[in-house]
């Protein structure tokens, strides 16, 4: 019911910033909770940010808290992840996810294909 496409990934030096975008389609987007996950090679997929359907609440793990900011624009059907002070350990494929959930980390129903973020030291 909701399709997601990520963009904005790339190569950045440690300490730099990057903004990821997720374009959504489907009429239920405005009532769908959204999140960003990431997965590095050989590691489990990790929750990095979540936002409620109305944007009133956001959630972050300690690993990114204070550095990453998730936001959404329901009129444009977009969700963003602003990443500041990037570290090499942030290197991963970042995925946009959505769904009707009661917990910030999921489970989520809809997933994008991912965008690569590489942070060099």
TAPEPE-V388068 format. One record per residue. N is the residue number from 1. RES is the residue in one letter. NEAR is the number of other ideal C-beta (glycine too) atoms within 12 Angstrom. D_LAST is the distance of its C-alpha to the last C-alpha in whole Angstrom. Layout:
n:res:near:d_last
N:RES:NEAR:D_LAST
N:RES:NEAR:D_LAST
//
This chain:
n:res:near:d_last
1:X:16:40
2:X:30:37
3:X:23:34
4:X:36:31
5:X:26:28
6:X:34:24
7:X:24:23
8:X:27:20
9:X:32:17
10:X:22:14
11:X:18:11
12:X:26:9
13:X:18:6
14:X:21:5
15:X:17:9
16:X:22:10
17:X:23:13
18:X:33:15
19:X:28:19
20:X:42:20
21:X:30:24
22:X:43:26
23:X:27:30
24:X:36:33
25:X:19:36
26:X:20:39
27:X:13:42
28:X:21:40
29:X:30:37
30:X:23:38
31:X:22:39
32:X:35:36
33:X:40:34
34:X:52:30
35:X:44:27
36:X:53:23
37:X:39:22
38:X:38:19
39:X:24:19
40:X:23:16
41:X:12:18
42:X:7:20
43:X:13:20
44:X:11:23
45:X:24:23
46:X:26:22
47:X:31:23
48:X:39:21
49:X:40:23
50:X:37:27
51:X:34:30
52:X:28:34
53:X:25:36
54:X:14:37
55:X:23:33
56:X:12:35
57:X:19:33
58:X:28:29
59:X:26:27
60:X:26:24
61:X:22:23
62:X:12:21
63:X:19:18
64:X:32:17
65:X:16:20
66:X:14:20
67:X:27:17
68:X:36:19
69:X:28:22
70:X:39:24
71:X:25:27
72:X:37:30
73:X:19:33
74:X:25:36
75:X:10:38
76:X:16:35
77:X:27:34
78:X:30:30
79:X:45:28
80:X:31:24
81:X:44:21
82:X:26:19
83:X:38:16
84:X:21:15
85:X:22:12
86:X:33:10
87:X:25:8
88:X:19:6
89:X:21:10
90:X:38:11
91:X:27:11
92:X:34:14
93:X:27:18
94:X:46:19
95:X:35:23
96:X:45:25
97:X:42:28
98:X:43:32
99:X:31:35
100:X:21:38
101:X:25:37
102:X:13:38
103:X:16:34
104:X:26:31
105:X:22:29
106:X:25:32
107:X:19:33
108:X:28:33
109:X:20:35
110:X:30:33
111:X:28:30
112:X:32:28
113:X:19:26
114:X:26:23
115:X:31:20
116:X:25:16
117:X:37:13
118:X:26:10
119:X:29:7
120:X:17:4
121:X:15:0
//
